[in-house]
Amino acid sequence: MIEKRARPAYPRVRAIPTRWADNDIYGHVNNAAYYGFFDTAVNCFLIEEAGLDIQGGRVIGLVVETGCNYFAALAYPETVEAGVRVARIGNSSVTYQIGLFREGEDEPAAQGHFVHVYVDRDTRRPVSLPDKMRQALEAIHA
């Protein structure tokens, strides 16, 4: 059984409105949309706090692993609150944990993870995390 983490376990939380297109034929947010919420929450943190330059930076993050556990359905027009924390920081890789919550709730509707490997934009070879990024990641390391 997966250990559920309540909202206080996540040092950064971002509100993400669901879209009409997120719902599937069964009337709830489709499982694939959850990965979009994960990506949005983590990349907003990286851009806003860790200095990631998605347009012209030399370092980019490539997702090499993902996973999600679902506990309760979400549906449009709810606002999802995505909590982010870092579980592991390596030389060139980072494991993020993300909790998705209904607005104002402490119990997760879903929780997942993904792993970024940071590489040189041109060569796609792994590189060490930039200092500013490492400092921001350490600030939310669990």
PADREN-22605 format. One record per residue (C-alpha): chain; x, y, z; residue in one letter. Coordinates in nm, 4 decimals. Layout:
BEGIN
(A,(X,Y,Z),a)
...
//
This chain:
BEGIN
(A,(0.0000,0.0000,0.0000),m)
(A,(0.1273,0.3450,-0.0924),i)
(A,(0.1830,0.5927,0.1893),e)
(A,(-0.0568,0.8828,0.1368),k)
(A,(0.0953,1.2223,0.2124),r)
(A,(-0.1297,1.5020,0.3348),a)
(A,(-0.0956,1.8557,0.2007),r)
(A,(0.1492,1.9721,0.4752),p)
(A,(0.4086,1.7236,0.3393),a)
(A,(0.4448,1.9372,0.0255),y)
(A,(0.6384,2.2628,0.0676),p)
(A,(0.5125,2.4156,-0.2597),r)
(A,(0.1484,2.4160,-0.3707),v)
(A,(0.0090,2.5531,-0.6973),r)
(A,(-0.3539,2.5910,-0.8009),a)
(A,(-0.4302,2.4477,-1.1450),i)
(A,(-0.7811,2.4869,-1.2889),p)
(A,(-0.9181,2.1838,-1.4684),t)
(A,(-1.0398,2.2287,-1.8247),r)
(A,(-1.3512,2.0986,-1.9964),w)
(A,(-1.1256,1.8798,-2.2135),a)
(A,(-0.9721,1.7136,-1.9050),d)
(A,(-1.2916,1.5170,-1.8332),n)
(A,(-1.3451,1.1859,-2.0060),d)
(A,(-1.6649,1.0076,-2.1057),i)
(A,(-1.7068,0.8836,-1.7468),y)
(A,(-1.7385,1.2394,-1.6142),g)
(A,(-1.4086,1.2689,-1.4314),h)
(A,(-1.0584,1.3903,-1.5145),v)
(A,(-0.8882,1.1347,-1.7378),n)
(A,(-0.5817,0.9654,-1.5927),n)
(A,(-0.3531,1.1136,-1.8594),a)
(A,(-0.4377,1.4676,-1.7447),a)
(A,(-0.2879,1.3967,-1.4017),y)
(A,(0.0565,1.3756,-1.5608),y)
(A,(-0.0015,1.7185,-1.7138),g)
(A,(-0.0786,1.8532,-1.3649),f)
(A,(0.2459,1.6962,-1.2366),f)
(A,(0.4484,1.8503,-1.5190),d)
(A,(0.2885,2.1931,-1.4735),t)
(A,(0.3484,2.2026,-1.0979),a)
(A,(0.7122,2.0920,-1.1171),v)
(A,(0.8057,2.3092,-1.4147),n)
(A,(0.6435,2.6198,-1.2642),c)
(A,(0.8579,2.5645,-0.9554),f)
(A,(1.1710,2.5149,-1.1675),l)
(A,(1.1081,2.8263,-1.3781),i)
(A,(0.9989,3.0537,-1.0920),e)
(A,(1.2383,2.9425,-0.8184),e)
(A,(1.5193,2.7314,-0.9634),a)
(A,(1.6283,2.9426,-1.2606),g)
(A,(1.5280,2.6985,-1.5357),l)
(A,(1.5333,2.8801,-1.8707),d)
(A,(1.3077,2.6702,-2.0926),i)
(A,(1.3720,2.8853,-2.4011),q)
(A,(1.7488,2.9237,-2.4130),g)
(A,(1.9127,2.7585,-2.1134),g)
(A,(2.1944,2.5114,-2.1655),r)
(A,(2.0449,2.2631,-1.9177),v)
(A,(1.7089,2.0894,-1.9700),i)
(A,(1.5313,1.8157,-1.7775),g)
(A,(1.4172,1.4970,-1.9495),l)
(A,(1.1566,1.2782,-1.7798),v)
(A,(1.2838,0.9192,-1.7524),v)
(A,(1.0284,0.7690,-1.5117),e)
(A,(0.6748,0.8462,-1.3950),t)
(A,(0.4085,0.6894,-1.1783),g)
(A,(0.0736,0.7753,-1.0214),c)
(A,(-0.1621,0.6348,-0.7605),n)
(A,(-0.5266,0.7425,-0.7746),y)
(A,(-0.7368,0.7708,-0.4585),f)
(A,(-1.0404,0.9823,-0.5558),a)
(A,(-1.1812,1.1190,-0.8793),a)
(A,(-1.1384,1.4827,-0.9790),l)
(A,(-1.3701,1.6507,-1.2275),a)
(A,(-1.4124,1.9713,-1.4251),y)
(A,(-1.4705,2.2488,-1.3113),p)
(A,(-1.2708,2.1765,-0.9941),e)
(A,(-0.9442,2.3503,-0.9210),t)
(A,(-0.6638,2.1079,-0.8444),v)
(A,(-0.3996,2.2071,-0.5922),e)
(A,(-0.0704,2.0383,-0.6760),a)
(A,(0.1852,1.9972,-0.3997),g)
(A,(0.5518,1.9443,-0.4902),v)
(A,(0.8432,1.8083,-0.2921),r)
(A,(1.1777,1.6534,-0.3810),v)
(A,(1.2497,1.2979,-0.2660),a)
(A,(1.6017,1.2586,-0.4070),r)
(A,(1.8702,1.4824,-0.5526),i)
(A,(2.1546,1.3215,-0.7446),g)
(A,(2.4367,1.4717,-0.9481),n)
(A,(2.2255,1.5054,-1.2632),s)
(A,(1.8874,1.3632,-1.1598),s)
(A,(1.5999,1.4614,-0.9344),v)
(A,(1.3017,1.2603,-0.8101),t)
(A,(0.9917,1.4719,-0.7516),y)
(A,(0.6829,1.3706,-0.5568),q)
(A,(0.3547,1.5411,-0.6362),i)
(A,(0.0236,1.5316,-0.4509),g)
(A,(-0.2995,1.6414,-0.6184),l)
(A,(-0.5681,1.7785,-0.3883),f)
(A,(-0.9186,1.9134,-0.4258),r)
(A,(-0.9135,2.2817,-0.3456),e)
(A,(-0.8814,2.3259,0.0308),g)
(A,(-0.8559,1.9540,0.1152),e)
(A,(-0.5656,1.7868,0.2944),d)
(A,(-0.6126,1.4291,0.1681),e)
(A,(-0.4721,1.3620,-0.1801),p)
(A,(-0.6957,1.2641,-0.4690),a)
(A,(-0.3801,1.1301,-0.6351),a)
(A,(-0.0117,1.1223,-0.5764),q)
(A,(0.2719,1.0483,-0.8071),g)
(A,(0.6346,1.0939,-0.8911),h)
(A,(0.8637,1.1581,-1.1792),f)
(A,(1.2354,1.1624,-1.2349),v)
(A,(1.4182,1.4253,-1.4361),h)
(A,(1.7666,1.3681,-1.5720),v)
(A,(1.9279,1.7009,-1.6509),y)
(A,(2.1189,1.7124,-1.9768),v)
(A,(2.2934,1.9538,-2.2077),d)
(A,(2.0342,2.0936,-2.4508),r)
(A,(2.2482,2.0165,-2.7594),d)
(A,(2.4350,1.6960,-2.6754),t)
(A,(2.1644,1.5396,-2.4550),r)
(A,(2.4432,1.4152,-2.2271),r)
(A,(2.3867,1.4303,-1.8484),p)
(A,(2.5224,1.7382,-1.6695),v)
(A,(2.5539,1.8364,-1.3050),s)
(A,(2.2678,2.0374,-1.1615),l)
(A,(2.3361,2.4119,-1.1753),p)
(A,(2.4038,2.5644,-0.8319),d)
(A,(2.0904,2.7830,-0.8258),k)
(A,(1.8745,2.4856,-0.9190),m)
(A,(2.0355,2.2605,-0.6590),r)
(A,(1.9759,2.5218,-0.3866),q)
(A,(1.6075,2.5574,-0.4807),a)
(A,(1.5641,2.1789,-0.4906),l)
(A,(1.7302,2.1371,-0.1512),e)
(A,(1.4808,2.3875,-0.0067),a)
(A,(1.1934,2.1481,-0.0847),i)
(A,(1.3809,1.8218,-0.0254),h)
(A,(1.1866,1.5971,0.2120),a)
//
